[in-house]
């Protein structure tokens, strides 16, 4: 043990260049994890990194043990307090990134730097557990460049270089590794479940909840991330029919609507006169609900349909999920009510008295003409001075009264909630439906892109002979919400999202992301088994994959050996430079003997040319370094040696 400690103590300290590259490597790891770390932890680790870099550059002193131990204890305590544990995807990543940054406090030797670089590469790969998109993958790949540059800087006698020159060799190595990586991606047998366990449940992507209260859609309506992509067997439906059902909410407590399943052996009946077939690729939501075009007629495998025709998966949507459905665009949903219809009329007592009075007034005036009551409510929104805005005023305890007779401003949640309360007050069964509406038809990819900002809420009312009928009260105030989408309906509130060039760029980039999702992230074990279907092999088993992987690897090895032999047969630049020096010395009367090595020969030449002894000794030292200190001569040092040989002019030989 003493010998090991002594050997580590005898190792030379990291030079400034290698330490700077090591700090840059740690900064890249911290950067790729910053989006899912607590903001205060990211800021604290960034400060530790910068202070350590400054302290090493300015003073060169080692960090004291009394500083490292408290920081280590503080990191562990912060992770446990924040997450409740150190185990799991999010807390484990936070702890690993923190330990990696703290490793800089004791990184003083080449061994420390190599350990840190190895740990940093693991940290970079761990970032893909949170996001496997194209951009995230490219960022992780580029994050390897400082790590490779650090390892290269640890080699002895490296010529000084700026940052771009230090990163270029790593970029060449990554490019050379791409073919082998593609081979491994396609042929290494895949597991039926993720190696690293379930996805992170703390980061839902779609954001739709099984409850709705005025104001909780605000963040969604300004979120530009994709929620799902839909391709159709034929032409897509017009915008006014692009309603995607998520939850049907009937329970209302005066402020919030809740989804509550009604136990039933079968979904309610639907009479469909026009059906459409389509495929949905749903982003991870970590919920059970599967979006469907209103109203669905069938159920994909691994899911079931509830009484209100809400489709629920058998397990949470923790990863990208694709499924096919059929839906009715023209339908009569539940033409006759049963004994459960009373739940669609219930309102909490003691809330929203003015809205209840308004609904009862319409009922007394129009009596059993329910369609006239619906038209009266829509006319109230259209002619009553209501305004569509994503930044409405806050509402009080009687939220519907405050909205209808006070603020008169809001977005889909406010209008759907108020309309449904008015209908129930007038004796009409009504409910709130949440989901998405609209979307952008991407002609390049031939699919409908539905973003988080397309989140929407509308109402359904039950009318005699028609069943449940969709009514979108938001359209009475802002028709553009249905025809053009949420961002257009927001007007000048979202100018940055409506910019023509930005929208075109976003939509083109989404095509690239869609191809990446389908071809890379969606390449699972089932698709791998059908890899050779175009060649007449219907099922590519593990044995076949292993054989193809072995053949492909052997091919790459053969190409690498052939390349090495071809380079070896070429005239070596270092040997050519030495021969050029020997020719110059021979013309001065110093000829190399047959059994004489380069070192002895150049030393003899130095003795014969005392006036140029220093120049010849430098040439000898540089040659020996290039020949024996590296597997391959360092290009910068080789060019310097070649230039010195060209400039060398022997003067005379002393006899």
Secondary structure, DSSP 4 states (H G I P E B T S, - for coil): -HHHHHHHHHSPBPPHHHHHHHHHHHHHHHHHHGGGS-HHHHHHHHHHHHHHHHHHHHT-PPPPHHHHHHHHHHHHHHHHHHHS-S-SHHHHHHHHHHHHHHHGGG--BHHHHHHHHHHHHHHHHHGGGT--SHHHHHHHHHHHHHHHHHHHHTSTTPPP--HHHHHHHHHHHHHHHHHHHHHHHHHSPPPSS-TT-S--TT--SS---SEEETTTTHHHHT--SEEEEEEESSSPPPGGG-EEEEEEE-EE-SSEEE--PPP-SSPPPEEEEEEEEEEEEEPP-SSSEE-EESSB-S--TTEEE-TTS-EEESS---S-EEEEEEEEEEEEE-SS--GGGGGGT---TTS-HHHHHHHHHHHHHHTT-HHHHHHHHHHHHHHTT-EE-SSPPP--SSHHHHIIIII-EE-HHHHHHHHHHHHHHTT--EEEEEEEE--EEETTTTEEEEEGGGEEEEEEEEETTTEEEEE-HHHHH-THHHHT-HHHHTGGGGHHHH-HHHHHHHHHHHHHHHHHIIIIIT--HHHHHTTTGGGT-S---HHHHHHHHHHHHHHHHHHHHHHHHHHHHSPPHHHHHHHHHHHHHHHTT-PPPTT--HHHHHHHHHHH-GGGHHHHHHHHHHHHHHHHSSSS--HHHHHHHHHHHHH--------
